Amino acid sequence: MGFRAQEESHSRHKESRQTENVLVLQGGGSLGAFACGVFKALVKKKIRIDIVAGTSIGAINAAIIVGNKSGHPENDLEEFWLEIAESNYKIIPDIYLFDYDSHNQKYVPKQVSSASANAAMFGVPKMFIPIWLKLQPTEQDISLDGQGYSKQPLDFADPSKWTYLYDHSPLIKTLEKYIDYRKLNLAASKEELPEVLRLIITSVDVMTSKPLIFDNTKMEIKAKHILASSGYPIYGFPWIKVEKGVYGWDGSLLSNTPVRETLFASPRNDKNIFIVENYTRNIHRLPSNMAEVESRAKDILFCDKNMENIKMSRLITRQIQLIERLYEVFEKLVDYSKLDAKEIERIKKEYNILIENHGAVIKSVTRIVRTELESPSILQNADFSLKTTKELIAQGERKTFEELAYCENIKYQF
C-alpha cells in the first residue's frame, strides 16, 4: 500500500526538475533475499531506478545493484543470494515435532528448519564465520586492506575482552565477484560509465551516535563502508573503522528504512519511492508463545517508520508551493518604490535559496511488504537455507507484481 500525490511542481520547474525513482532497501539478514525478488520484478516491469538506498543487508543488495559486473543486476543479485544459501551448513539436522494449532485446536506435525541454528553455530562461509571457529588470527585477518578494510583487533585468547562474535569479512571476497567498484563510484570514477546509479548506504558512528551516510556522488565507497553498514552489534557483528576516529555500526540501529536520507540527498527533484519492507507489518492473530512474541517484536522494531516523515515532507512541499504563488503576486502587485531595497533583496535571496534547493514533490510511495512464509521464529532473519532463500525471492517477485497491478488500477492516498 502507499499513496499517489495530487500536487505537482510549479510549472516553472518542469524543465529543471527531474522525477527520480528511488528504491529503498531495508536491513533484515537473510530476509534480504525478498528484495532480490522485488528488484527482479521491477526490472521485468521495465521500471527505471535512479537512486538505490539501503542499510545492513539492504546496503549489500544496493551495492550489487549499482556496481553489478554483468550489466544485469537482477541476475547478479540472485546469483549472490543463491551462492550465500548454497554455502550454508547443514550440520544440525531439521527437527520434526507436533505443534499445537490454536486456531484449529489440535496438534499438527511440523518440520522446524535448522538453518538458523547452523548459521548461529557455524556461520555462513561466504558471508560470516563465528570467531570460536577461528581461535587465532590468520594472514587474511592482518591484511584485508585491498578495499580499504581494516579488521577490528581482537584478543582471541581472552573471551572476556571480545567485542564481537562473528567476523563478516568473508563477505568482501564474495562481493568482489559481483561488484565493480569503479562502476560503483560516481564521484571517484574518471571513466565514462553508462547508466551508473546513485547509491546511498547508511551506518552509525559508534562514538557519537550520529548517522554516517555514504553517497557515491560525494565519496568513494569501498568494501569497508558496506561492512560498516551491515555490522549489527546486537547479533554479534563488529564495528568497522571507516576513517581515522570514525567507527561504523549497522545503520538499522538508527533507521532500518533510509527514506529520509534519499529526500535530503536530492531535495529539488520529485520522487517516486519504492520501499521494500522485509518485516511483516500486519499479522492476522496475536502471538501464541514466546518465540512468536520475540518474532513480532522484531517486526515492529525494524518496520518502516517513515510515514510521518513523508507526510511532513508533503506538507513542506505544499508550503513552498504556496510561497511560490504568493511570490508571483508579490512581483506583480507590490509597489517596489515603497519598500526598502535591502528588504526586497533579502526576500528575493531567501526565496531563491528555498525554491532552488527544496520543494520536490513525492509523487508516489509504493510499499512492497514481506509476509510470513511459515510460523514465526526468533531467528527468522538468520535462515540462509536454499529453500527459504528461493521462497523469499519468489515471494518478493510475486508481491511486487501484485502491488504494481494495484497501483495501476487504484489512485490511493494516506
N, C-alpha and C positions, 0 to 999 in steps of 0.2 A: 504494500500500500504506500501512498505518498500524496503528492499534490501537484497540480499544474497551476502556475500563476496566470492571472489575467492581465496584470500590468506589463507594459513594455517600456524599454528605454525610450527616452525622449527622441523625437525624430532627428534631431541634430546629431545624434550619436550613431545612426545606422551605418555610416561608413567607417567610423573609427573604432567602434566596439565590436569585438568578436563574441560569438557564442561558443563556449567551451564545454565539452562533455567530460565530466570528471568521474573517475572510478575510485571509490573509497573502499579499502580492504581492511577488515578487522583482524586483530590477533585471535588466536584460538588453537594453537598447536596443531594437532592432526586434523582438526575441523577445517583448517585452511584448504583442504582438498575440495571443499564445497565451492570456494571461489574459483577454482580451476574450471569447474563445470559452468559456473556463471560466465566466465570470460569466454569459454568456447561458444556459448550461446550468443553472446554479444557479437563475436566475430561472424558467426553464421548469419546473424541478422544484419550484418554489414553496418554496425553502429561504430562510428569512428570515436576513439577515445583520445583526448588531448592531454589530460593530466591523470596520472595514476598516483594515489597516495595510500600509504599503509603503515601499520606498525606491527611489530612482532612477526608472526608468520605472514601477516599481510605485507610487511616490508619485503620479505623474501619473495613472495609472489609478485609484488610490484616490480622489484628489481629484475626478475626474469622476464616479465612482460616488456619492460622498457629496454633492457640490454640484451634481448634474445639474439643468439648467434645465427639462427636458421632463417630469419625473416618471417617465420610463422610462430609467433609467441604462444599461441594456443597449443601447438604441438610440443614446444619446448617445456611449457608448464606442465602438461600432462605427463611427459616423459620423466620430468623431475619427480613428480609425485609417485609414479609407479616405481621408479628406482629407489626412492626412500622406502616405500612399502615393501618392496621385494627384499630389502636388506634387514627388515625387522626379524628379530629372533623368534623361534618357535620352541624354545627350551621347555617352558612351563606349558603343559597341555591345557586345553579348554576344560571347563568344569561343567558337568551335567547334573542338574538338580531339579526338584519340584518347587515351583514358586507359586505363592498364593495370589490368585487373580481376584482382587477385591471387588471388581465390577461384576464378574460372573459368580463370585463367591465359591470358588473351587480351586484346587491345586492343579497346575498345568506343568508339563515338562518344559525345561528351559535350558538352553546352552549359553553359558557365560564365557565370553571370549577372554582369553588370557593375554591378548596382545598388549594391553596397557600394563599388565604386571611384568611382562617380558621387557617392555620399554623401560619401566622403572628400575628393574633389577639389572638389565644387561645393556640398556641403551638401544639406539638405532644407529648402527655403524656409519651410515652415510650422512648422519646428522649430528648425533651427540653420543658420548660414552660416559659412563659413571667413573668417577675418579678412583673408586675402590678396585676397578679393573686395571688401573694404571698406578701402581704403587711407587713408581719413580718417574721423573720427567724423562722424556725422550729427546732426541736431537730435534725432532719436529717441534716440540714444545719451545725449545730455545730459539729456533729460527723459523718463524712463520710470518715474516715481515714483507713478503712479496706484494701483498695488497695493503700494506700499512698496518698489519695486525700485530699487536704485542700482547702476549699472554699475561694474564694476571698471575703474579707469583704465588706459589702455594707450597707450604711445608708438608710434603706427603707423609712424613714420619710422625706428624703430630696432628691427629684429627681434631683436637680441641681448638686449633687455630685455622681450621678450614673455613673459608668464606663462600664456598660453592660446592656442589655435589656432582654436577655434570659439566663436562667440557664440550662445548659445541663448535670447537674449531674444525672438526672434520667436515663441517658444512662448507668451509672455504673451498676445499678441493672439489666437492660435489658441485658447487655453484660455478666453478671455473669451466665446467662442461657446457653450461647453458648461458653464461653471461659474458658478453664482450664489453669490458669495462671502458673501452674507448667510445663505444656506442652509447653506453650508459650515461656518459657525462657530456652535457651540452656546454658547460662552462669551460671545461678543460680541453675539449676536443679541438684540434686545429685542422680537422678534416671536414669536408662537406659530406655529412651523413644524412641520407634521406629519411624523412618521417621519424625523427627521433622525438620521443615523447618527453614531457616534463615529469620528473619523478620527485616526489616528496615523501620522505620517511621520517618517523619521529622516534625520539628517545627521551630520557630524562636524566638530568645531571644528578648523580648520587650525592654530591656535596652540597648543592644549593636547592635541589628540588625543582629547578627551573626546566622548562621544556627545551629540548635540543631538536632543531628542525634542520634536516639535511635535504637541501634542494639542489638538484643537478644543474639548475641555471645559475647558481650562485657559488658553487663549490664543487670540488672533485669528490665524488662518492666512491669509497673503497669498500673492501670486504669488512673492515673494522666497523664501519657505520651500520652495515646490515646486521652484524653480530651484536652491536650495542643496542640496536632497536629490538632484538629478539632475546636479550639476556634477562629473563624473568626471574627475579631472586627468590620469590616465594616457592617456585618449583626447583630451586637449587642451581640456577644458572648464574654465571659470573658477570660482574660489570666489565666493561671494555674501555680501555684508555683510548679516547679519540683524538686527544691532543694534550699538550702539557697542562696538567692540573684539571683536566676535564675527563670524567669517567661516566660512561653512559650505561643506563639500565633500560629495560624494556619500556617502550613508550606507553604501553597499556596501563602502567601504574598511574598515569595522569588521565589518559583518554584512550579507549580502545577503538575509537572511530574518528580519525583525524579529518573531520569535515571543516572545522574552524580554520585549520591550517591552510586548506586549499582556498578558502574565501579570502584570507589575508594575503595569500601568495599573488593573486591577481584580482584585486578588488574592483577593477574597472570593467572586466569582461563578464558578460552574462554567463549563467551556468545551467546546465542540465546535470544533475548529480545522481549517480547510481551508487547506492550504499549496499554493500554485501555484508549481511549480518550472520555471523557464524553461530550465534547463540539464540536459541529459540525465544521468541518474545512472548507468545501466548501458550498456555497449557490448558488441557481440557479437564483436568482434575487436580485436586490438591495432592502433594506428595504423601506417600503412604508409609515411608520408612526413612531412616536417617540418610541412607545413600541417595534417595530421591530428594531429600531436603538439601543436602550438600550440592547436588547437581543443579537444583533450581536456584539456589543462592548464587551459584557461579553464573548461571544465565543472567540473573539480574545485575550482578556485579559488572559483567563485561558487555551488557547490551548497549545499544546506541542511546546516548543521552543528549543528542544534538537538536531535538525537536524545538526546544525553546530558543536555542541559538539561531536556528533557521527562521523562526517567527520574528526574532529581533532583527535579523538581517533584512527581512522583508519590510519590517516597519521602518527601518532606517532608509531603505530604498524609496519608500513612499514619501518620507520626509524630504529626501533630496529632490525627488521629482516635484514636490510642492515648491521647494526653493527655486527650482528652475523656472516654474511657471510665474512665480512672484517676481523673479529677476527680470523676466521678459516684460512684465508690467512696469517694473522699476525703470528699465531702459527706455520704454516708450513714453511714459507719462510723467516721470519726475522732472521737475524744473531744476537742472543742474546748477543754475546760477544762484539758487537759494540754499545750496548745500555746500558744506566745507569740502574743498578739493581733496584734502588729505583723507577725510572720511570716505569720500567716493572711492578713492584709491584703495583704501583698506577693504571696503566691501567687495570691490572687483577682485582684489588679490585673494581674499578668503573664498569667494565664490569659485574662482578658477582652481584653487587647490582642492576644494571639496569635490567639484564636478569632474575635474580631470582625473582624479585618483580614486574616486569611490562611486557608488550608485549603481553597481551591477545588479541586474535582476536575476534572482534564482527562478528560472523558468519552470523547472520541474525537479521533483525529488522522487526517485524510484527506489523502493526498498525490496531487496531480494533476501528473504529470511529463511534460514535453515529450519527444518522441522525434525523432530526426533526420529531416528531410524528404528530404535528399539527402546526398551525400558531404560530410564535414566541411570547414569553411572557416575560415581565420584570422579573417575578417571576418563570421562568422556572425551577430553581433548588430548589423550595420550594413546589412543587406539590407532596405531600406524599399520594395522594389518592390511593386506592387499584387498581382501573382501570389503572391508569398511571403506577404504580409500576409493575403490571403484564405485561403491554405493553413493558416497558423498559427491563424487564428480557427476554421476548420473543425476542425482537429485538437484545439484546446482544448475545443471543444464535444463532440466525439466521445469524447475521453479522459475527460471528466468524467462523461458518461453511463455509460461502461464502469465507472469506479471506483465510482460511486454504486450501480450494479447489483451490483457485487461486495460492497459494504458491506452491502447489504440481505440478501444471501444467506449471508454468512460473518461470524461473530464472530471477529475476529482481534486478536492481541496481539503486541507485540515479543517 
